[in-house]
C-alpha cells in the first residue's frame, strides 16, 4: 500500500551522521502527482471534522496547509521557541543530547478546538508528544496525528498511541 509514494521518498545513507538512513521527502514534494496523492490520502484518513491542522516546524507546515484547505480548517503553526512574535505558550522536550522547546501563539487555539497534528515524519516521537502536550495545555482536543513517514523501529507512533492519539502514516521504513 502506498508503494507509489514510497518510491518517491529518497533515502540518503549516513545523514546527518553515520548509520542513519535519512528519509528525504523533498523528492516527493517535487512530484505533482505524488504530492496530490499524498494530500488526498491524508485527508481521507482524517477522522471527523477538525477545526485546526497543526503543523510542526518546518516540513509539517507544508502538509498542514495542504490538508487544511480540503478539510475547511485553519492552520496552526508549532514553531521552535523564539520564532513567533507576540505572546506564546511553550513546551520543553528532551533530545538525544539536551533539550528543545516548541511554542504556539497564546491565542492560536480556542479551548475545545479539534486539532489534527501533522508532520512529515515520526521517529522517536519526542517533538510530536511535546506538540500534543502543548496543544492540550492550550485546551485543544487532540485525538489524531498523521505523518507521511513512520520509522516504527524508533517507537514514536506507539508512544503517541499510548497517549490516546490515533496515529496514521502513509509509509513506514524499518530501521533508523
Phi, psi and omega in degrees: 000136181062026178298332177296320179285320178304319181293340181269356181260116183278142174256127178246109182291148173061035175231132006274359177212163182306138178094346180269135174256098184283125179266105189264109181275358180298331178289327173293317180297331180286343184261109185302316181292320179294317179296316179299317179296320179301310181296314180302318182289325177291320176299315180297331181277353182286132181264119175067177179288150174231148178270324183222144170250116182265121179253135179271134182306136355250325183294334176298332178300319183299313182286325178299314181295317181295322180284326184299323183298302180293336179277354181055048182235163173275171179245128177248126181267126173256113188244164171295144183303140178093357182264345182258137175281158176082187183288135180228163165240150188222165179217132176272153174209156184275143172248174179304318179230084178116210181213168177217178184213134176243159185214158170227161173297140183300331182255016185284339189223116177287146176304136181087356179298137178271116188242131171261123178270133184225140170206170182284328189210142172243124179245262180280341178087003182302311181291316181297319179294322176296322178296318178298314178300317181297313180296319179293325176300326178281354178098006181286154169263110179247111182237351182214149177221142180231145181222152173285315185237137172243136171252082190301331180297339181269350168081003184297317180298319179294322179298322176293318177301323178296342178258024177063037175251127173283121185247134172225149176219148182283323179222153176235142176237125178287156179085190182267000000 
